[in-house]
Amino acid sequence: MKAVLQKVSRSSVTIDKKVVSKIENGILILLGITDDDTQDDIHWLTKKIANLRIFDDENGVMNRSIIDVNGDVIIVSQFTLLANTKKGNRPSYIKAARPDIAIPIYEKFIQEFEILLGKEVGKGVFGADMKIELINDGPVTIIIDTKNK
């Protein structure tokens, strides 16, 4: 499982010209899921992200987590994070999980994140053509791969 985190001052997900998720002051999580991701990967990654200290404290030092600042989160499934570009110019997505495997993992990831935050998170729609808008705050962008724990 691979996640790209972007600390945002605002972010939204639009599908067919309708905003389906919108947040301010939080994290946009783009999530790539592989066939061999497990419940352990979900648990480790949700806990890691929820406790990652990327928000400023009273001294302007990144020392607070999304939990500490009561921030919001949007989680969007994005199979293209798993692109292999080694050969040729057309990326291969062979490492990305098929929908029958990825959707339950994506849904479980969202559920675990909601438990950690104690509130609902924004989300995309699996497989939909989404328009993601964000204002990256910092900018802060972090990549986490469960294969490199």
Helices and strands as residue ranges (DSSP letters): E 2-15, E 18-32, H 39-51, E 55-56, E 62-64, E 72-77, G 79-82, H 99-117, E 122-123, E 130-145, G 146-148
